[in-house]
Amino acid sequence: MRDQAILVRNAVKNEIPAFALIGKDKFALQTLEYYYSLAKEECSEEFLKDLRDLIENDFRKFREENPEKIKVPDM
């Protein structure tokens, strides 16, 4: 998947709203899975593959390997 830091940095630079999810956020994986369910209706297969990889290889793997770090987000 495209470098997430670059995407966010470019959005902020161009005054485009952005929203970040991090692996320790208790709701991040569910949010990405829901986003995928919406995206699969209209997005390219390349985008969907990248999103699946992000979900499975990053967020789900992090959750499984670091359950003690998963928490409700705070400030």
mmJSON file of the N, C-alpha and C atoms, coordinates in Angstrom:
{"data_MODEL":{"atom_site":{
"group_PDB":["ATOM","ATOM","ATOM","ATOM","ATOM","ATOM","ATOM","ATOM","ATOM","ATOM","ATOM","ATOM","ATOM","ATOM","ATOM","ATOM","ATOM","ATOM","ATOM","ATOM","ATOM","ATOM","ATOM","ATOM","ATOM","ATOM","ATOM","ATOM","ATOM","ATOM","ATOM","ATOM","ATOM","ATOM","ATOM","ATOM","ATOM","ATOM","ATOM","ATOM","ATOM","ATOM","ATOM","ATOM","ATOM","ATOM","ATOM","ATOM","ATOM","ATOM","ATOM","ATOM","ATOM","ATOM","ATOM","ATOM","ATOM","ATOM","ATOM","ATOM","ATOM","ATOM","ATOM","ATOM","ATOM","ATOM","ATOM","ATOM","ATOM","ATOM","ATOM","ATOM","ATOM","ATOM","ATOM","ATOM","ATOM","ATOM","ATOM","ATOM","ATOM","ATOM","ATOM","ATOM","ATOM","ATOM","ATOM","ATOM","ATOM","ATOM","ATOM","ATOM","ATOM","ATOM","ATOM","ATOM","ATOM","ATOM","ATOM","ATOM","ATOM","ATOM","ATOM","ATOM","ATOM","ATOM","ATOM","ATOM","ATOM","ATOM","ATOM","ATOM","ATOM","ATOM","ATOM","ATOM","ATOM","ATOM","ATOM","ATOM","ATOM","ATOM","ATOM","ATOM","ATOM","ATOM","ATOM","ATOM","ATOM","ATOM","ATOM","ATOM","ATOM","ATOM","ATOM","ATOM","ATOM","ATOM","ATOM","ATOM","ATOM","ATOM","ATOM","ATOM","ATOM","ATOM","ATOM","ATOM","ATOM","ATOM","ATOM","ATOM","ATOM","ATOM","ATOM","ATOM","ATOM","ATOM","ATOM","ATOM","ATOM","ATOM","ATOM","ATOM","ATOM","ATOM","ATOM","ATOM","ATOM","ATOM","ATOM","ATOM","ATOM","ATOM","ATOM","ATOM","ATOM","ATOM","ATOM","ATOM","ATOM","ATOM","ATOM","ATOM","ATOM","ATOM","ATOM","ATOM","ATOM","ATOM","ATOM","ATOM","ATOM","ATOM","ATOM","ATOM","ATOM","ATOM","ATOM","ATOM","ATOM","ATOM","ATOM","ATOM","ATOM","ATOM","ATOM","ATOM","ATOM","ATOM","ATOM","ATOM","ATOM","ATOM","ATOM","ATOM","ATOM","ATOM","ATOM","ATOM","ATOM","ATOM","ATOM","ATOM","ATOM"],
"id":[1,2,3,4,5,6,7,8,9,10,11,12,13,14,15,16,17,18,19,20,21,22,23,24,25,26,27,28,29,30,31,32,33,34,35,36,37,38,39,40,41,42,43,44,45,46,47,48,49,50,51,52,53,54,55,56,57,58,59,60,61,62,63,64,65,66,67,68,69,70,71,72,73,74,75,76,77,78,79,80,81,82,83,84,85,86,87,88,89,90,91,92,93,94,95,96,97,98,99,100,101,102,103,104,105,106,107,108,109,110,111,112,113,114,115,116,117,118,119,120,121,122,123,124,125,126,127,128,129,130,131,132,133,134,135,136,137,138,139,140,141,142,143,144,145,146,147,148,149,150,151,152,153,154,155,156,157,158,159,160,161,162,163,164,165,166,167,168,169,170,171,172,173,174,175,176,177,178,179,180,181,182,183,184,185,186,187,188,189,190,191,192,193,194,195,196,197,198,199,200,201,202,203,204,205,206,207,208,209,210,211,212,213,214,215,216,217,218,219,220,221,222,223,224,225],
"type_symbol":["N","C","C","N","C","C","N","C","C","N","C","C","N","C","C","N","C","C","N","C","C","N","C","C","N","C","C","N","C","C","N","C","C","N","C","C","N","C","C","N","C","C","N","C","C","N","C","C","N","C","C","N","C","C","N","C","C","N","C","C","N","C","C","N","C","C","N","C","C","N","C","C","N","C","C","N","C","C","N","C","C","N","C","C","N","C","C","N","C","C","N","C","C","N","C","C","N","C","C","N","C","C","N","C","C","N","C","C","N","C","C","N","C","C","N","C","C","N","C","C","N","C","C","N","C","C","N","C","C","N","C","C","N","C","C","N","C","C","N","C","C","N","C","C","N","C","C","N","C","C","N","C","C","N","C","C","N","C","C","N","C","C","N","C","C","N","C","C","N","C","C","N","C","C","N","C","C","N","C","C","N","C","C","N","C","C","N","C","C","N","C","C","N","C","C","N","C","C","N","C","C","N","C","C","N","C","C","N","C","C","N","C","C","N","C","C","N","C","C","N","C","C","N","C","C"],
"label_atom_id":["N","CA","C","N","CA","C","N","CA","C","N","CA","C","N","CA","C","N","CA","C","N","CA","C","N","CA","C","N","CA","C","N","CA","C","N","CA","C","N","CA","C","N","CA","C","N","CA","C","N","CA","C","N","CA","C","N","CA","C","N","CA","C","N","CA","C","N","CA","C","N","CA","C","N","CA","C","N","CA","C","N","CA","C","N","CA","C","N","CA","C","N","CA","C","N","CA","C","N","CA","C","N","CA","C","N","CA","C","N","CA","C","N","CA","C","N","CA","C","N","CA","C","N","CA","C","N","CA","C","N","CA","C","N","CA","C","N","CA","C","N","CA","C","N","CA","C","N","CA","C","N","CA","C","N","CA","C","N","CA","C","N","CA","C","N","CA","C","N","CA","C","N","CA","C","N","CA","C","N","CA","C","N","CA","C","N","CA","C","N","CA","C","N","CA","C","N","CA","C","N","CA","C","N","CA","C","N","CA","C","N","CA","C","N","CA","C","N","CA","C","N","CA","C","N","CA","C","N","CA","C","N","CA","C","N","CA","C","N","CA","C","N","CA","C","N","CA","C","N","CA","C","N","CA","C","N","CA","C","N","CA","C"],
"label_alt_id":[null,null,null,null,null,null,null,null,null,null,null,null,null,null,null,null,null,null,null,null,null,null,null,null,null,null,null,null,null,null,null,null,null,null,null,null,null,null,null,null,null,null,null,null,null,null,null,null,null,null,null,null,null,null,null,null,null,null,null,null,null,null,null,null,null,null,null,null,null,null,null,null,null,null,null,null,null,null,null,null,null,null,null,null,null,null,null,null,null,null,null,null,null,null,null,null,null,null,null,null,null,null,null,null,null,null,null,null,null,null,null,null,null,null,null,null,null,null,null,null,null,null,null,null,null,null,null,null,null,null,null,null,null,null,null,null,null,null,null,null,null,null,null,null,null,null,null,null,null,null,null,null,null,null,null,null,null,null,null,null,null,null,null,null,null,null,null,null,null,null,null,null,null,null,null,null,null,null,null,null,null,null,null,null,null,null,null,null,null,null,null,null,null,null,null,null,null,null,null,null,null,null,null,null,null,null,null,null,null,null,null,null,null,null,null,null,null,null,null,null,null,null,null,null,null],
"label_comp_id":["MET","MET","MET","ARG","ARG","ARG","ASP","ASP","ASP","GLN","GLN","GLN","ALA","ALA","ALA","ILE","ILE","ILE","LEU","LEU","LEU","VAL","VAL","VAL","ARG","ARG","ARG","ASN","ASN","ASN","ALA","ALA","ALA","VAL","VAL","VAL","LYS","LYS","LYS","ASN","ASN","ASN","GLU","GLU","GLU","ILE","ILE","ILE","PRO","PRO","PRO","ALA","ALA","ALA","PHE","PHE","PHE","ALA","ALA","ALA","LEU","LEU","LEU","ILE","ILE","ILE","GLY","GLY","GLY","LYS","LYS","LYS","ASP","ASP","ASP","LYS","LYS","LYS","PHE","PHE","PHE","ALA","ALA","ALA","LEU","LEU","LEU","GLN","GLN","GLN","THR","THR","THR","LEU","LEU","LEU","GLU","GLU","GLU","TYR","TYR","TYR","TYR","TYR","TYR","TYR","TYR","TYR","SER","SER","SER","LEU","LEU","LEU","ALA","ALA","ALA","LYS","LYS","LYS","GLU","GLU","GLU","GLU","GLU","GLU","CYS","CYS","CYS","SER","SER","SER","GLU","GLU","GLU","GLU","GLU","GLU","PHE","PHE","PHE","LEU","LEU","LEU","LYS","LYS","LYS","ASP","ASP","ASP","LEU","LEU","LEU","ARG","ARG","ARG","ASP","ASP","ASP","LEU","LEU","LEU","ILE","ILE","ILE","GLU","GLU","GLU","ASN","ASN","ASN","ASP","ASP","ASP","PHE","PHE","PHE","ARG","ARG","ARG","LYS","LYS","LYS","PHE","PHE","PHE","ARG","ARG","ARG","GLU","GLU","GLU","GLU","GLU","GLU","ASN","ASN","ASN","PRO","PRO","PRO","GLU","GLU","GLU","LYS","LYS","LYS","ILE","ILE","ILE","LYS","LYS","LYS","VAL","VAL","VAL","PRO","PRO","PRO","ASP","ASP","ASP","MET","MET","MET"],
"label_asym_id":["A","A","A","A","A","A","A","A","A","A","A","A","A","A","A","A","A","A","A","A","A","A","A","A","A","A","A","A","A","A","A","A","A","A","A","A","A","A","A","A","A","A","A","A","A","A","A","A","A","A","A","A","A","A","A","A","A","A","A","A","A","A","A","A","A","A","A","A","A","A","A","A","A","A","A","A","A","A","A","A","A","A","A","A","A","A","A","A","A","A","A","A","A","A","A","A","A","A","A","A","A","A","A","A","A","A","A","A","A","A","A","A","A","A","A","A","A","A","A","A","A","A","A","A","A","A","A","A","A","A","A","A","A","A","A","A","A","A","A","A","A","A","A","A","A","A","A","A","A","A","A","A","A","A","A","A","A","A","A","A","A","A","A","A","A","A","A","A","A","A","A","A","A","A","A","A","A","A","A","A","A","A","A","A","A","A","A","A","A","A","A","A","A","A","A","A","A","A","A","A","A","A","A","A","A","A","A","A","A","A","A","A","A","A","A","A","A","A","A","A","A","A","A","A","A"],
"label_entity_id":["1","1","1","1","1","1","1","1","1","1","1","1","1","1","1","1","1","1","1","1","1","1","1","1","1","1","1","1","1","1","1","1","1","1","1","1","1","1","1","1","1","1","1","1","1","1","1","1","1","1","1","1","1","1","1","1","1","1","1","1","1","1","1","1","1","1","1","1","1","1","1","1","1","1","1","1","1","1","1","1","1","1","1","1","1","1","1","1","1","1","1","1","1","1","1","1","1","1","1","1","1","1","1","1","1","1","1","1","1","1","1","1","1","1","1","1","1","1","1","1","1","1","1","1","1","1","1","1","1","1","1","1","1","1","1","1","1","1","1","1","1","1","1","1","1","1","1","1","1","1","1","1","1","1","1","1","1","1","1","1","1","1","1","1","1","1","1","1","1","1","1","1","1","1","1","1","1","1","1","1","1","1","1","1","1","1","1","1","1","1","1","1","1","1","1","1","1","1","1","1","1","1","1","1","1","1","1","1","1","1","1","1","1","1","1","1","1","1","1","1","1","1","1","1","1"],
"label_seq_id":[1,1,1,2,2,2,3,3,3,4,4,4,5,5,5,6,6,6,7,7,7,8,8,8,9,9,9,10,10,10,11,11,11,12,12,12,13,13,13,14,14,14,15,15,15,16,16,16,17,17,17,18,18,18,19,19,19,20,20,20,21,21,21,22,22,22,23,23,23,24,24,24,25,25,25,26,26,26,27,27,27,28,28,28,29,29,29,30,30,30,31,31,31,32,32,32,33,33,33,34,34,34,35,35,35,36,36,36,37,37,37,38,38,38,39,39,39,40,40,40,41,41,41,42,42,42,43,43,43,44,44,44,45,45,45,46,46,46,47,47,47,48,48,48,49,49,49,50,50,50,51,51,51,52,52,52,53,53,53,54,54,54,55,55,55,56,56,56,57,57,57,58,58,58,59,59,59,60,60,60,61,61,61,62,62,62,63,63,63,64,64,64,65,65,65,66,66,66,67,67,67,68,68,68,69,69,69,70,70,70,71,71,71,72,72,72,73,73,73,74,74,74,75,75,75],
"pdbx_PDB_ins_code":[null,null,null,null,null,null,null,null,null,null,null,null,null,null,null,null,null,null,null,null,null,null,null,null,null,null,null,null,null,null,null,null,null,null,null,null,null,null,null,null,null,null,null,null,null,null,null,null,null,null,null,null,null,null,null,null,null,null,null,null,null,null,null,null,null,null,null,null,null,null,null,null,null,null,null,null,null,null,null,null,null,null,null,null,null,null,null,null,null,null,null,null,null,null,null,null,null,null,null,null,null,null,null,null,null,null,null,null,null,null,null,null,null,null,null,null,null,null,null,null,null,null,null,null,null,null,null,null,null,null,null,null,null,null,null,null,null,null,null,null,null,null,null,null,null,null,null,null,null,null,null,null,null,null,null,null,null,null,null,null,null,null,null,null,null,null,null,null,null,null,null,null,null,null,null,null,null,null,null,null,null,null,null,null,null,null,null,null,null,null,null,null,null,null,null,null,null,null,null,null,null,null,null,null,null,null,null,null,null,null,null,null,null,null,null,null,null,null,null,null,null,null,null,null,null],
"Cartn_x":[0.85,0.0,0.891,0.429,1.207,1.597,2.716,3.241,2.224,1.713,0.654,1.113,2.362,2.88,2.887,3.265,3.272,1.855,0.915,-0.476,-1.008,-0.759,-1.233,-0.518,0.779,1.562,1.064,0.81,0.306,-1.091,-1.927,-3.267,-3.19,-2.411,-2.274,-1.693,-0.663,-0.016,-1.015,-1.947,-2.931,-4.267,-4.26,-5.453,-6.648,-6.357,-7.383,-7.535,-8.75,-8.922,-8.37,-7.783,-7.231,-7.568,-7.635,-7.945,-6.99,-6.297,-5.305,-5.793,-5.522,-5.765,-4.418,-4.244,-3.012,-3.351,-2.387,-2.607,-3.075,-2.709,-3.105,-4.525,-5.154,-6.532,-7.485,-8.238,-9.146,-10.122,-10.481,-11.497,-10.919,-9.615,-8.992,-9.285,-9.099,-9.299,-10.737,-11.696,-13.108,-13.411,-12.82,-13.052,-12.528,-11.33,-10.764,-11.568,-12.048,-12.863,-14.171,-14.772,-15.992,-15.698,-14.608,-14.198,-14.011,-13.378,-13.19,-14.534,-15.501,-16.818,-17.485,-17.204,-17.726,-16.888,-15.572,-14.66,-14.802,-15.123,-15.164,-16.255,-17.185,-18.249,-17.771,-16.712,-16.341,-14.847,-13.991,-12.556,-11.907,-10.744,-10.011,-9.509,-9.245,-8.717,-7.349,-6.56,-5.243,-5.381,-6.301,-6.546,-7.039,-7.964,-8.525,-7.455,-6.559,-5.475,-4.588,-4.224,-3.405,-4.114,-5.403,-6.178,-6.26,-6.489,-6.502,-5.163,-4.085,-2.75,-2.552,-2.97,-2.866,-3.657,-4.863,-5.708,-5.083,-4.706,-4.225,-2.777,-1.903,-0.469,0.021,-0.762,-0.341,-1.256,-2.495,-3.377,-3.764,-4.201,-4.586,-3.365,-2.26,-1.035,-0.569,-0.582,-0.184,-1.082,-2.389,-3.344,-3.072,-2.831,-2.583,-1.266,-0.256,1.06,1.244,0.351,0.499,-0.815,-1.514,-2.828,-2.769,-1.648,-1.52,-1.459,-1.185,-1.088,-2.402,-3.387,-4.66,-5.489,-5.955,-6.722,-7.68,-8.607,-9.521,-8.681,-8.847,-8.017,-8.29,-7.249,-7.372,-6.55,-6.523,-5.75,-4.327],
"Cartn_y":[-1.175,0.0,1.232,2.27,3.506,3.926,4.614,5.046,5.94,5.44,6.144,7.506,7.596,8.868,9.927,9.523,10.465,10.922,9.989,10.35,11.372,11.143,12.064,13.407,13.37,14.607,15.449,14.817,15.543,16.104,15.342,15.837,17.074,17.015,18.157,19.356,19.103,20.171,20.874,20.107,20.652,20.976,21.012,21.359,20.454,19.172,18.158,17.383,17.237,16.487,15.067,14.589,13.237,12.634,11.327,10.6,9.426,9.289,8.22,7.161,5.913,4.788,4.155,3.755,3.068,1.687,0.803,-0.597,-0.858,-0.003,-0.268,0.208,0.911,1.381,0.184,-0.012,-1.148,-1.247,-0.119,-0.085,-0.03,0.033,0.221,-0.929,-2.156,-3.301,-3.371,-3.213,-3.224,-2.107,-0.942,0.201,-0.088,-0.652,-0.986,-2.069,-3.049,-4.107,-3.546,-2.619,-1.987,-1.144,-0.384,0.416,-0.488,-1.638,-2.593,-3.031,-3.304,-3.753,-2.692,-1.421,-0.34,-0.2,-0.272,-0.055,-1.13,-2.353,-3.438,-3.241,-2.338,-2.05,-1.162,-0.359,0.632,0.763,0.27,0.493,-0.574,-0.234,-1.156,-2.358,-3.428,-4.638,-4.364,-3.517,-3.169,-2.483,-1.533,-0.852,-1.844,-2.708,-3.685,-4.658,-5.077,-5.967,-5.28,-4.029,-3.274,-3.135,-2.878,-2.725,-4.045,-5.142,-6.462,-6.756,-6.443,-6.659,-5.83,-4.594,-3.727,-4.315,-4.759,-5.335,-6.6,-7.526,-8.828,-8.819,-8.202,-8.286,-7.236,-6.21,-5.164,-5.129,-4.736,-4.516,-5.805,-6.835,-8.09,-8.759,-8.773,-9.386,-8.658,-7.324,-6.558,-6.903,-6.963,-7.28,-8.66,-9.634,-11.0,-11.117,-10.381,-10.481,-9.558,-8.579,-7.581,-7.291,-8.299,-8.052,-7.098,-7.058,-6.181,-4.703,-4.41,-3.015,-2.472,-3.334,-2.92,-2.23,-1.009,-0.266,0.716,1.195,2.247,3.503,4.191,5.381,6.486,7.261,8.429,9.546,10.65,11.779,11.542],
"Cartn_z":[0.0,0.0,0.0,-0.611,-0.662,0.744,0.824,2.117,2.821,3.944,4.676,5.19,5.639,6.153,5.05,3.844,2.719,2.397,2.389,2.097,3.1,4.377,5.412,5.305,5.125,5.005,3.824,2.678,1.514,1.748,2.438,2.74,3.62,4.674,5.587,4.844,4.045,3.269,2.35,1.797,0.856,1.513,2.839,3.627,3.308,3.16,2.934,4.242,4.74,5.993,5.88,6.96,7.016,8.371,8.41,9.635,9.719,10.821,10.972,11.954,11.618,12.517,12.827,14.079,14.452,15.011,14.92,15.264,16.682,17.631,19.022,19.336,18.396,18.576,18.536,19.582,19.701,18.53,17.944,16.896,15.482,15.333,14.023,13.064,13.505,12.627,12.142,13.032,12.643,11.658,11.893,11.016,9.617,9.52,8.223,7.514,8.255,7.656,7.114,7.829,7.338,6.1,6.144,4.997,3.775,3.986,2.885,2.319,3.178,2.701,1.819,2.081,1.243,-0.028,0.102,-1.019,-2.089,-1.693,-2.674,-3.719,-3.448,-4.407,-5.55,-5.31,-6.318,-6.617,-5.766,-5.937,-6.821,-7.338,-8.211,-7.426,-8.14,-7.498,-6.891,-7.523,-6.973,-5.612,-5.505,-4.236,-3.192,-3.583,-2.646,-2.152,-3.047,-2.637,-1.609,-1.871,-0.916,0.425,0.385,1.616,2.374,1.674,2.324,2.977,2.274,2.836,4.099,4.069,5.244,6.42,6.138,7.189,7.762,6.9,7.359,7.843,7.08,7.372,8.357,8.559,9.495,10.715,10.52,11.66,12.381,11.652,12.32,12.961,12.253,12.783,14.033,14.014,15.188,16.377,16.146,17.217,17.805,16.952,17.418,18.188,17.74,18.368,19.569,19.736,20.802,21.513,21.986,22.591,23.789,24.474,25.641,25.25,23.991,23.535,22.991,22.78,22.197,23.282,22.968,23.96,23.294,24.078,23.625,23.44,22.313,22.083,23.089,23.333,24.186,23.574,24.211,23.685,24.05],
"occupancy":[1.0,1.0,1.0,1.0,1.0,1.0,1.0,1.0,1.0,1.0,1.0,1.0,1.0,1.0,1.0,1.0,1.0,1.0,1.0,1.0,1.0,1.0,1.0,1.0,1.0,1.0,1.0,1.0,1.0,1.0,1.0,1.0,1.0,1.0,1.0,1.0,1.0,1.0,1.0,1.0,1.0,1.0,1.0,1.0,1.0,1.0,1.0,1.0,1.0,1.0,1.0,1.0,1.0,1.0,1.0,1.0,1.0,1.0,1.0,1.0,1.0,1.0,1.0,1.0,1.0,1.0,1.0,1.0,1.0,1.0,1.0,1.0,1.0,1.0,1.0,1.0,1.0,1.0,1.0,1.0,1.0,1.0,1.0,1.0,1.0,1.0,1.0,1.0,1.0,1.0,1.0,1.0,1.0,1.0,1.0,1.0,1.0,1.0,1.0,1.0,1.0,1.0,1.0,1.0,1.0,1.0,1.0,1.0,1.0,1.0,1.0,1.0,1.0,1.0,1.0,1.0,1.0,1.0,1.0,1.0,1.0,1.0,1.0,1.0,1.0,1.0,1.0,1.0,1.0,1.0,1.0,1.0,1.0,1.0,1.0,1.0,1.0,1.0,1.0,1.0,1.0,1.0,1.0,1.0,1.0,1.0,1.0,1.0,1.0,1.0,1.0,1.0,1.0,1.0,1.0,1.0,1.0,1.0,1.0,1.0,1.0,1.0,1.0,1.0,1.0,1.0,1.0,1.0,1.0,1.0,1.0,1.0,1.0,1.0,1.0,1.0,1.0,1.0,1.0,1.0,1.0,1.0,1.0,1.0,1.0,1.0,1.0,1.0,1.0,1.0,1.0,1.0,1.0,1.0,1.0,1.0,1.0,1.0,1.0,1.0,1.0,1.0,1.0,1.0,1.0,1.0,1.0,1.0,1.0,1.0,1.0,1.0,1.0,1.0,1.0,1.0,1.0,1.0,1.0,1.0,1.0,1.0,1.0,1.0,1.0],
"B_iso_or_equiv":[0.0,0.0,0.0,0.0,0.0,0.0,0.0,0.0,0.0,0.0,0.0,0.0,0.0,0.0,0.0,0.0,0.0,0.0,0.0,0.0,0.0,0.0,0.0,0.0,0.0,0.0,0.0,0.0,0.0,0.0,0.0,0.0,0.0,0.0,0.0,0.0,0.0,0.0,0.0,0.0,0.0,0.0,0.0,0.0,0.0,0.0,0.0,0.0,0.0,0.0,0.0,0.0,0.0,0.0,0.0,0.0,0.0,0.0,0.0,0.0,0.0,0.0,0.0,0.0,0.0,0.0,0.0,0.0,0.0,0.0,0.0,0.0,0.0,0.0,0.0,0.0,0.0,0.0,0.0,0.0,0.0,0.0,0.0,0.0,0.0,0.0,0.0,0.0,0.0,0.0,0.0,0.0,0.0,0.0,0.0,0.0,0.0,0.0,0.0,0.0,0.0,0.0,0.0,0.0,0.0,0.0,0.0,0.0,0.0,0.0,0.0,0.0,0.0,0.0,0.0,0.0,0.0,0.0,0.0,0.0,0.0,0.0,0.0,0.0,0.0,0.0,0.0,0.0,0.0,0.0,0.0,0.0,0.0,0.0,0.0,0.0,0.0,0.0,0.0,0.0,0.0,0.0,0.0,0.0,0.0,0.0,0.0,0.0,0.0,0.0,0.0,0.0,0.0,0.0,0.0,0.0,0.0,0.0,0.0,0.0,0.0,0.0,0.0,0.0,0.0,0.0,0.0,0.0,0.0,0.0,0.0,0.0,0.0,0.0,0.0,0.0,0.0,0.0,0.0,0.0,0.0,0.0,0.0,0.0,0.0,0.0,0.0,0.0,0.0,0.0,0.0,0.0,0.0,0.0,0.0,0.0,0.0,0.0,0.0,0.0,0.0,0.0,0.0,0.0,0.0,0.0,0.0,0.0,0.0,0.0,0.0,0.0,0.0,0.0,0.0,0.0,0.0,0.0,0.0,0.0,0.0,0.0,0.0,0.0,0.0],
"pdbx_formal_charge":[null,null,null,null,null,null,null,null,null,null,null,null,null,null,null,null,null,null,null,null,null,null,null,null,null,null,null,null,null,null,null,null,null,null,null,null,null,null,null,null,null,null,null,null,null,null,null,null,null,null,null,null,null,null,null,null,null,null,null,null,null,null,null,null,null,null,null,null,null,null,null,null,null,null,null,null,null,null,null,null,null,null,null,null,null,null,null,null,null,null,null,null,null,null,null,null,null,null,null,null,null,null,null,null,null,null,null,null,null,null,null,null,null,null,null,null,null,null,null,null,null,null,null,null,null,null,null,null,null,null,null,null,null,null,null,null,null,null,null,null,null,null,null,null,null,null,null,null,null,null,null,null,null,null,null,null,null,null,null,null,null,null,null,null,null,null,null,null,null,null,null,null,null,null,null,null,null,null,null,null,null,null,null,null,null,null,null,null,null,null,null,null,null,null,null,null,null,null,null,null,null,null,null,null,null,null,null,null,null,null,null,null,null,null,null,null,null,null,null,null,null,null,null,null,null],
"auth_seq_id":[1,1,1,2,2,2,3,3,3,4,4,4,5,5,5,6,6,6,7,7,7,8,8,8,9,9,9,10,10,10,11,11,11,12,12,12,13,13,13,14,14,14,15,15,15,16,16,16,17,17,17,18,18,18,19,19,19,20,20,20,21,21,21,22,22,22,23,23,23,24,24,24,25,25,25,26,26,26,27,27,27,28,28,28,29,29,29,30,30,30,31,31,31,32,32,32,33,33,33,34,34,34,35,35,35,36,36,36,37,37,37,38,38,38,39,39,39,40,40,40,41,41,41,42,42,42,43,43,43,44,44,44,45,45,45,46,46,46,47,47,47,48,48,48,49,49,49,50,50,50,51,51,51,52,52,52,53,53,53,54,54,54,55,55,55,56,56,56,57,57,57,58,58,58,59,59,59,60,60,60,61,61,61,62,62,62,63,63,63,64,64,64,65,65,65,66,66,66,67,67,67,68,68,68,69,69,69,70,70,70,71,71,71,72,72,72,73,73,73,74,74,74,75,75,75],
"auth_comp_id":["MET","MET","MET","ARG","ARG","ARG","ASP","ASP","ASP","GLN","GLN","GLN","ALA","ALA","ALA","ILE","ILE","ILE","LEU","LEU","LEU","VAL","VAL","VAL","ARG","ARG","ARG","ASN","ASN","ASN","ALA","ALA","ALA","VAL","VAL","VAL","LYS","LYS","LYS","ASN","ASN","ASN","GLU","GLU","GLU","ILE","ILE","ILE","PRO","PRO","PRO","ALA","ALA","ALA","PHE","PHE","PHE","ALA","ALA","ALA","LEU","LEU","LEU","ILE","ILE","ILE","GLY","GLY","GLY","LYS","LYS","LYS","ASP","ASP","ASP","LYS","LYS","LYS","PHE","PHE","PHE","ALA","ALA","ALA","LEU","LEU","LEU","GLN","GLN","GLN","THR","THR","THR","LEU","LEU","LEU","GLU","GLU","GLU","TYR","TYR","TYR","TYR","TYR","TYR","TYR","TYR","TYR","SER","SER","SER","LEU","LEU","LEU","ALA","ALA","ALA","LYS","LYS","LYS","GLU","GLU","GLU","GLU","GLU","GLU","CYS","CYS","CYS","SER","SER","SER","GLU","GLU","GLU","GLU","GLU","GLU","PHE","PHE","PHE","LEU","LEU","LEU","LYS","LYS","LYS","ASP","ASP","ASP","LEU","LEU","LEU","ARG","ARG","ARG","ASP","ASP","ASP","LEU","LEU","LEU","ILE","ILE","ILE","GLU","GLU","GLU","ASN","ASN","ASN","ASP","ASP","ASP","PHE","PHE","PHE","ARG","ARG","ARG","LYS","LYS","LYS","PHE","PHE","PHE","ARG","ARG","ARG","GLU","GLU","GLU","GLU","GLU","GLU","ASN","ASN","ASN","PRO","PRO","PRO","GLU","GLU","GLU","LYS","LYS","LYS","ILE","ILE","ILE","LYS","LYS","LYS","VAL","VAL","VAL","PRO","PRO","PRO","ASP","ASP","ASP","MET","MET","MET"],
"auth_asym_id":["A","A","A","A","A","A","A","A","A","A","A","A","A","A","A","A","A","A","A","A","A","A","A","A","A","A","A","A","A","A","A","A","A","A","A","A","A","A","A","A","A","A","A","A","A","A","A","A","A","A","A","A","A","A","A","A","A","A","A","A","A","A","A","A","A","A","A","A","A","A","A","A","A","A","A","A","A","A","A","A","A","A","A","A","A","A","A","A","A","A","A","A","A","A","A","A","A","A","A","A","A","A","A","A","A","A","A","A","A","A","A","A","A","A","A","A","A","A","A","A","A","A","A","A","A","A","A","A","A","A","A","A","A","A","A","A","A","A","A","A","A","A","A","A","A","A","A","A","A","A","A","A","A","A","A","A","A","A","A","A","A","A","A","A","A","A","A","A","A","A","A","A","A","A","A","A","A","A","A","A","A","A","A","A","A","A","A","A","A","A","A","A","A","A","A","A","A","A","A","A","A","A","A","A","A","A","A","A","A","A","A","A","A","A","A","A","A","A","A","A","A","A","A","A","A"],
"auth_atom_id":["N","CA","C","N","CA","C","N","CA","C","N","CA","C","N","CA","C","N","CA","C","N","CA","C","N","CA","C","N","CA","C","N","CA","C","N","CA","C","N","CA","C","N","CA","C","N","CA","C","N","CA","C","N","CA","C","N","CA","C","N","CA","C","N","CA","C","N","CA","C","N","CA","C","N","CA","C","N","CA","C","N","CA","C","N","CA","C","N","CA","C","N","CA","C","N","CA","C","N","CA","C","N","CA","C","N","CA","C","N","CA","C","N","CA","C","N","CA","C","N","CA","C","N","CA","C","N","CA","C","N","CA","C","N","CA","C","N","CA","C","N","CA","C","N","CA","C","N","CA","C","N","CA","C","N","CA","C","N","CA","C","N","CA","C","N","CA","C","N","CA","C","N","CA","C","N","CA","C","N","CA","C","N","CA","C","N","CA","C","N","CA","C","N","CA","C","N","CA","C","N","CA","C","N","CA","C","N","CA","C","N","CA","C","N","CA","C","N","CA","C","N","CA","C","N","CA","C","N","CA","C","N","CA","C","N","CA","C","N","CA","C","N","CA","C","N","CA","C","N","CA","C","N","CA","C","N","CA","C","N","CA","C"],
"pdbx_PDB_model_num":[1,1,1,1,1,1,1,1,1,1,1,1,1,1,1,1,1,1,1,1,1,1,1,1,1,1,1,1,1,1,1,1,1,1,1,1,1,1,1,1,1,1,1,1,1,1,1,1,1,1,1,1,1,1,1,1,1,1,1,1,1,1,1,1,1,1,1,1,1,1,1,1,1,1,1,1,1,1,1,1,1,1,1,1,1,1,1,1,1,1,1,1,1,1,1,1,1,1,1,1,1,1,1,1,1,1,1,1,1,1,1,1,1,1,1,1,1,1,1,1,1,1,1,1,1,1,1,1,1,1,1,1,1,1,1,1,1,1,1,1,1,1,1,1,1,1,1,1,1,1,1,1,1,1,1,1,1,1,1,1,1,1,1,1,1,1,1,1,1,1,1,1,1,1,1,1,1,1,1,1,1,1,1,1,1,1,1,1,1,1,1,1,1,1,1,1,1,1,1,1,1,1,1,1,1,1,1,1,1,1,1,1,1,1,1,1,1,1,1,1,1,1,1,1,1]
}}}
